[in-house]
Amino acid sequence: MTSGELPIAVGVDGSEASMRAVDWAADEAVLRGVSLRLVHASSRDEEYEGVALAEDLLGGSGRPVTAETVIGTAAHRALRGRMDLEVSTEVLFGDPVPILLSGGAKASVLVLSSRGRSGVADLLLGSVSLSVAAHASCPVIVLRGSHDNRARGGIHRRVVLGVGKGAPDDAPLRFAYREAQARGAVLEAVRAWRRPVRKAADSPLMAGGTARSSEQQAVQVLEKALAGVPPQVSLHRRTVEGPPHGALLGASATADLVVIGARRRPGHPAPRLSRVAHVLLHHGACPVAMVPHRI
């Protein structure tokens, strides 16, 4: 590895979903030219019998599954076809949320699966992933949808960036265009706008003019936000009438990654996820990256 960037970390709990997250994170590390850190949180007396485990673990020698078995299997899977990838492992005992948050503090990106060993369908994001996404100080990628286990290339070759209002810095933008460049993908920047509520006294002509003004404002916001995109990035701009969460949810159906900004308040006991983040993390059709704004 030649890059000085921090490693990519991925949470591993032994479920098939988390092992697929290892595949995806390993490809992401190769794309970035960085190392991969596998993090497993376990209780000292944890038993893995009776829970949904990965086929790699269930197809083993028949010996009891331990935390070391889980992390070792994950490391073997990460190196499969990627022998030049540098992989480190970490098994820590305790609550998985603070352990993953600590791992993310020493990583450039933290990758999480959308469900764990419960085996419950991932229509709703698991509580661990949701809590980590709300509190992490680094970008968090939650693997939603049929991401086919791979970051490299992807299916659609399209990275979508949600452009909000009043962003204090361009961290989500930089993250999005670097991801697009690494994948050889188009970066599509999306800005939603809403048609003003029409009053009874308004004429259709006036209402139409106000709607055009709102759309023009959205175009201007996009242009201002994208001023720092390097010219070599293939960039598409799109304004969509409607709520932001609806626009980005629709865009996720034909994207390899959706990137949104996340505001963190250091020291605040309970950072709140926006409605956009909630909708995408629970129902998105592709991996979702939440990138903290600098405060």
Secondary structure, DSSP 8 states (H G I E B T S, - for coil): ----S--EEEE--SSHHHHHHHHHHHHHHHHHT--EEEEEEE-TT---TTS---HHHHTS-S----HHHHHHHHHHHHHTT-TT--EEEEEEES-HHHHHHHHHHTSSEEEEES--TT---TTS--HHHHHHHHH-SS-EEEE-S--TT--SS-SS-EEEEE--SS-SSSHHHHHHHHHHHHHT-EEEEEEEE------TT--HHHHHHHHHHHHHHHHHHHHHHTTTS-TTS-EEEEEEES-HHHHHHHHHTT-SEEEEEE---TT-SS----HHHHHHHHH-SS-EEEEE---
